[in-house]
Every structure is written in structure tokens, then in C-alpha cells.
């Protein structure tokens, strides 16, 4: 996660979500329930995890670095947020193709 994304987006737009989910960030990325190819943004994946301990759904969006992409030379976290039941289901059903499903 770059400082730019953390300070200029996540803490500005999703501060409460970040405070609740920051301790689970690595778990969401390493052990997601779903990874979905984001059909709205090229080379971007959506990682989803039901964090039962919190009774929350977590969503992490990651931009993948490809060798031909000089603007994004490293994989990077774009955003981190909580989802309610409706958004969780909409993301799973309508956002893109499954890459991984637990």
C-alpha cells in the first residue's frame, strides 16, 4: 500500500473501514473467500473476505503490475473497505469473472 493511496484515498474516504479492517488486511489478501477480476478496471482484482470475528465483509482492490505498465511497476492496493450484505452480493454476482472461489 503506497502512502499516496493510504493518505489521499483510504484515510480520506474509508477511514472507519480502515480502522476496523487494518488488522485483517494481510488475511484478506492471503486467504480471501473470493478473488474477482474487476471488469471496470484493467489489471485489477477484487479480494473479498467474510471476517466472521468482526461480523463484517472486507474488500481489498489490488492493481496488478505487468511488465508493459511503466505507470504501475509494482502490485499495489488501490482501496480497502467494508461491504454490507447487499454490496457483498452485488460484487460477487456482477463485478467480473471469478479468479478464485473458496
Buried (B, 14 or more C-beta within 10 A) or exposed (E): BEEEBBEEBBEEEBEEBBEBBEEBBEBBBEEBBBBBBBEEEEBBBBBBBBBEEEEBBBBBBBBBBEEEEEEBEEEBBBBBBBBEEEEBEEBBEEBBEEEEEE
